[in-house]
Structures are given as structure tokens and as C-alpha cells.
């Protein structure tokens, strides 16, 4: 009997992300079917979520951008500044900070990758000049993790026959470092661009209310604009948490609420400090 397209078996055992679907549903039979299909030659690779590599710059850049923007809006609102001043201060600061964050992300990622590659060159040199010492170190590491001496010797001596592979294993097991790809500079550049875009786009959201709402409702009181900025900030923080849950097994509502509460605390601190400093300036 021919199965219909879209059945649960097909969605977990044949599609590229079937392993993820099986795990999300805790379906052990679907996971078994997926791996059997992959090893039979129908599918050569097991797909994993690779987009998660940019999750850090997106969340970090977006959170930093929207909180920075909200702090500017809160301080300006507390100081009773006119809307044009808020927009000039807000957008100029957001895009300058976004550029700085993007360049900083690129340089820091590139520096870290270059340091890791320098450590790999050192490990490779040690493997070429004194392989016995490196092999003994790896045997000791595997014994500390519970392997018997005989099994550790068998595993390590087998891997040591393949030098490049063994050096990468040493980097991971001995130094706890993941060797970057050959095009690591391109990846670092991508991380920097993602950081810039996330910071600028999310950071612009609280300010857009000061542009769009007055155009639609020109007679609206300015205090309501700050309320709108608070609502937008809260919604975006919750949405960022929901997006984060896509790359983890956590519940979307829990992730959204966590980001909303933590970001809300930061926003509250920013607003409180802005009010406090404005009070000091007014008294001076």
C-alpha cells in the first residue's frame, strides 16, 4: 500500500530535517527509520540546524540595539525634548553603535579564530616532532573519562594513524577548542554584518513610533508616543525570545517571557537612571 504524502512517517524518516522532527516529538521509531534510510543510501547527510550559528549576534545585537534605543527615548522623554531632537539623537546613535558593534564582532571573531588556528599549528608541530607524548596525553584524557587503558590505547592509536583528523580531535578534547573552517574570515564578516543589521533594525523600532504615529495622528499627545515605544519594546523582546526557541527544545512562550522579563528589567533600569539624571540636571 502506497503511503500518502505528508504522513508522519514521511515527515520524520525521509525529509532532510527528519532527525530534528523525530527528536522534537521524542519519536524513537521515527529516529530509527531516518537513520536507516540515511545509511541505506537514499540520503547521505543528516541535516542539522546551521542557522543557529548566527543566533548569538542576532539576539545579542537585537537586544542591545532595542535597549539602547529605548534608553535614548526614555531619557529624552524624561527631559521633555521635542520629537525632532529625539529622532536625531536616536537614529544617529543607533547606526553609529550598530557599525561599532558590527566591526567589533568581526574583529573579535576573526582574532579568536586566528588564535585557535595558531594553537592548531602548535599541536600539529608537536605531533610531528613528538607523537608519542601527544598520544600519551590523549590516552590519559580518555582514561579520565572512564575508558579502560586497553580501550583508550586502541582508540587513540587508531585515530593517530590519521594525523590531520587526530590533531583536530586533540584540539577538541585537550584544549576544548573547535577548529574554524578555512573560510573563517568570511564567516566572521557574516557575523559582523548580522550584528550590524540586528542592532540597527531592532534599535530603530522604538524610534519608528515617533515617525509613523505623528504622521497618522498629528494631534496625539507626545506622552502617548513614549507609551507606544514601551509597548513596541515589550512586544519585540517577547518576539525575540520566541524566535530563540526555534533553535532549542524550550517552549516558545517560556523563552519569550524570559527575554521579555530580563529585557524589561534592563529597560526599567535605563528609564530610572534617565529620570534620576534628568532630575539632577534640573536641580543644578
Secondary structure, DSSP 8 states (H G I E B T S, - for coil): ----TT-HHHHHHTSTTHHHHHHHTT-HHHHHHHHHHHHTTS--------GGGGHHHHHHHHHHHHHHHHHHHHHHHHTT--HHHHHHHHHHHHHHHHHHHHHHHHHHHHHHHHHHHHHHHHHHHHHHH-HHHHHHHHHHHHHHTT--HHHHHHHHHHHTTSHHHHHHHHHHHTS------TTHHHHHHHHHHHHHHHHHHHHHHHHHHHHHHHHH-TT--HHHHHHHHHHHHHHHHHHHHHHHHTTSSS-HHHHHHHHHHHHHHHHHHHHHHHHHHHHHHHH-
